[in-house]
Amino acid sequence: MTVQHFTPEGMLQPVPYHHVAVGTGTKHVHVSGQVARRADGTPVAPGDLAGQVAQALRNTSVGLASAGASFADVLRLTFYVTRWSPEKTGDFMAGVEAVADEIGLRLPMPPASLIGVEHLFEPDVLVEVEATALTS
């Protein structure tokens, strides 16, 4: 395996992601911000944060696979969520959990950041996902 995820003793636990990732591969894979759109641009799950998280992660999985990577190779995930508030945590995690087995995303997730933003590029886009992976 090219990536080892762990959360050392002395860091906040439990959280839905690991705090540390160590990559030993040689090929870097960067997947740009993925949103809840089908390949033809059709919006998926309008107004539904959980549904949009799930679809954005599916799209991220497609991007990883196209470069010979999978979520097992991911060093870091970054989520951008519009008008974020802690009350949205349940819906956010429901989206992650709904798709994790389907796309091979182990829980806890790789190191991740969730960044609240006022809006993204289209008014109906609630979440965007970026991934960085390392493969051999």
Buried (B, 14 or more C-beta within 10 A) or exposed (E): EBBEBEBEEEEEEEEBBBBEBEBEBEEEBEBEBBBBBEEEEEBBBEEBBBBBBBBBBBBBBEBBEEBEBBBBBBBBBBBBBBEBEEEBEEBBBBBBBBBBEEBBBEEBBBBBEBEEEEEBEEEBBBBBBBBBBBBE
